[in-house]
Amino acid sequence: MFQSSESNALEAFGEFASEQEGWLFGLLGYELATAEKISHSAKEDQLLFPDILFFEPQIVINCEGNKLTIEAACPHEVFAAIDQA
């Protein structure tokens, strides 16, 4: 997992992402996009999320048309668990 609110967050994320082999899911905060244009928003941050947060999921399920793809260490076990639910 990668998270940061530092001024070099995008650069650090680039290094993190280049070392990952799988999918990355996450968010880029508004303050990250505007950090170079304004110092900070006048609104209070009530959620306290970092400016950037990404993680590599253990399971990715992709459904395209009538084809289901499961990317996981044991995709057959994931499918069996879904099938039994």
C-alpha positions as CSV (number, residue, x, y, z in Angstrom):
1,M,0.0,0.0,0.0
2,F,1.2,3.5,-0.7
3,Q,-0.2,6.7,0.9
4,S,1.2,10.1,1.2
5,S,0.4,13.8,1.8
6,E,3.9,15.0,1.3
7,S,4.8,17.6,-1.3
8,N,6.6,14.9,-3.4
9,A,3.7,12.4,-3.3
10,L,3.3,12.0,-7.1
11,E,7.0,11.4,-7.6
12,A,7.1,8.9,-4.7
13,F,4.0,7.2,-6.1
14,G,5.7,6.9,-9.5
15,E,8.5,5.0,-8.0
16,F,6.1,2.8,-6.0
17,A,4.0,2.0,-9.1
18,S,7.0,1.1,-11.2
19,E,7.9,-1.6,-8.7
20,Q,4.4,-3.2,-8.7
21,E,3.4,-6.0,-11.2
22,G,-0.3,-6.2,-10.7
23,W,-3.3,-3.9,-10.5
24,L,-3.3,-0.7,-8.4
25,F,-6.5,0.8,-7.1
26,G,-6.7,4.1,-5.2
27,L,-7.4,7.8,-5.1
28,L,-5.9,11.1,-5.8
29,G,-7.1,13.9,-3.6
30,Y,-8.2,17.3,-4.7
31,E,-5.4,19.0,-2.7
32,L,-2.8,16.9,-4.6
33,A,-4.0,18.3,-7.9
34,T,-4.1,21.9,-6.7
35,A,-0.9,21.8,-4.5
36,E,1.2,23.8,-6.9
37,K,-1.6,26.3,-7.7
38,I,-2.8,27.2,-4.2
39,S,-1.5,26.5,-0.8
40,H,-4.6,24.7,0.6
41,S,-8.3,24.8,0.4
42,A,-10.0,27.1,3.0
43,K,-12.4,24.2,3.8
44,E,-11.6,21.9,6.8
45,D,-10.6,18.4,5.9
46,Q,-13.1,16.3,7.8
47,L,-12.3,12.9,6.2
48,L,-8.5,13.1,6.8
49,F,-7.7,11.0,3.8
50,P,-4.1,11.3,2.5
51,D,-3.6,13.2,-0.8
52,I,-2.8,9.9,-2.5
53,L,-3.6,6.4,-1.6
54,F,-3.1,3.2,-3.7
55,F,-3.1,-0.5,-3.0
56,E,-2.6,-3.8,-4.9
57,P,-5.7,-5.9,-4.3
58,Q,-5.4,-9.6,-3.6
59,I,-8.3,-10.5,-5.8
60,V,-9.5,-8.8,-9.1
61,I,-12.7,-10.0,-10.7
62,N,-13.3,-8.8,-14.3
63,C,-16.5,-9.3,-16.1
64,E,-16.6,-8.5,-19.8
65,G,-19.7,-9.6,-21.7
66,N,-20.2,-13.2,-20.8
67,K,-16.6,-13.9,-19.8
68,L,-15.5,-13.8,-16.1
69,T,-11.8,-13.5,-15.2
70,I,-10.5,-14.0,-11.7
71,E,-7.0,-12.8,-10.9
72,A,-5.9,-14.2,-7.6
73,A,-3.3,-16.6,-6.0
74,C,-6.0,-19.3,-6.1
75,P,-8.7,-18.3,-8.6
76,H,-10.5,-21.6,-8.5
77,E,-11.0,-21.2,-4.7
78,V,-12.4,-17.7,-5.2
79,F,-14.8,-19.0,-7.8
80,A,-15.9,-21.9,-5.5
81,A,-16.5,-19.5,-2.7
82,I,-18.6,-17.3,-5.0
83,D,-20.5,-20.3,-6.3
84,Q,-21.3,-21.5,-2.8
85,A,-22.6,-18.1,-1.6
